[in-house]
Amino acid sequence: MPRSSKRAPYLLEIQSNLIDAVTTCVIIPLVLPDSFIPAKILNPTIPVLGEPYLLCTAEITAILRSRLGQPILSAAPYRAEIIAAIDRLLV
């Protein structure tokens, strides 16, 4: 489990596994649903251990890989929604 805040208890690593030679990785926080009113495409819901969390795409950032805990799930089933959210943020 990542070392994160109460508002954003989980971090979603979105960086490709092919880029593991660097000490940093790109993440998007997963925040509690009552943290803000989500934008339709920008903030999809991703369930973690049966609870809904919002992808806080506007807070995308890079952190040291050593700050991450062990992975607890794969977000692969939500790949299309995650890519759409990043696309909405950047385009």
C-alpha positions in Angstrom: 0.0 0.0 0.0 1.4 3.4 -0.9 2.4 5.9 1.7 -0.2 8.5 0.9 -2.8 10.8 2.6 -6.2 10.2 4.0 -7.7 12.1 1.0 -5.7 10.1 -1.5 -5.0 6.7 0.1 -3.9 5.1 -3.1 -1.6 6.0 -6.0 -2.0 4.6 -9.5 1.3 4.1 -11.3 0.7 4.8 -15.0 4.2 4.6 -16.3 5.1 1.8 -18.6 6.9 -1.2 -17.2 9.4 -0.8 -20.0 10.8 2.3 -18.3 12.2 0.9 -15.2 15.8 2.2 -15.4 14.8 5.5 -13.8 14.2 6.0 -10.1 11.0 7.9 -10.6 7.6 6.9 -11.8 4.4 8.8 -13.0 1.4 8.4 -10.7 -2.2 9.7 -10.4 -3.7 9.8 -7.0 -6.9 7.9 -6.3 -9.0 10.0 -3.9 -12.1 9.5 -1.8 -15.3 10.1 -3.8 -16.4 12.9 -1.4 -13.2 14.9 -2.1 -14.6 16.8 -5.0 -17.3 16.8 -7.7 -15.8 14.7 -10.5 -15.7 15.8 -14.1 -17.3 13.2 -16.4 -14.2 11.9 -18.4 -11.4 13.5 -16.3 -12.2 11.7 -13.1 -13.3 8.1 -13.7 -14.1 5.8 -10.7 -11.7 3.0 -10.1 -12.7 0.4 -7.4 -10.0 -0.6 -4.9 -10.7 -3.5 -2.7 -14.4 -3.1 -3.4 -14.5 0.6 -2.6 -14.9 3.4 -5.2 -12.1 6.0 -5.7 -11.8 8.8 -8.1 -8.9 9.2 -10.4 -7.6 12.7 -9.7 -6.0 13.1 -13.1 -5.3 16.8 -12.7 -2.8 15.9 -9.9 -0.7 13.7 -12.1 3.0 13.8 -11.0 6.2 11.9 -10.7 7.5 10.5 -7.5 10.4 8.3 -6.4 9.6 4.7 -7.1 10.9 3.9 -3.6 8.0 5.8 -2.1 5.5 3.3 -3.5 4.3 0.3 -1.5 3.5 -3.1 -3.0 0.9 -3.1 -5.7 -2.5 -4.3 -4.5 -4.3 -4.5 -7.9 -4.1 -4.0 -11.6 -6.1 -1.2 -13.2 -5.8 -2.8 -16.6 -9.6 -3.3 -16.9 -9.9 0.5 -16.7 -7.2 1.3 -19.2 -9.5 3.0 -21.7 -11.0 5.2 -19.0 -7.5 6.1 -17.7 -6.2 7.0 -21.1 -9.3 9.0 -21.9 -8.8 11.0 -18.6 -5.2 11.7 -19.4 -6.2 12.7 -23.0 -8.8 15.1 -21.6 -6.3 16.7 -19.3 -3.6 17.2 -22.0 -5.6 18.0 -25.1 
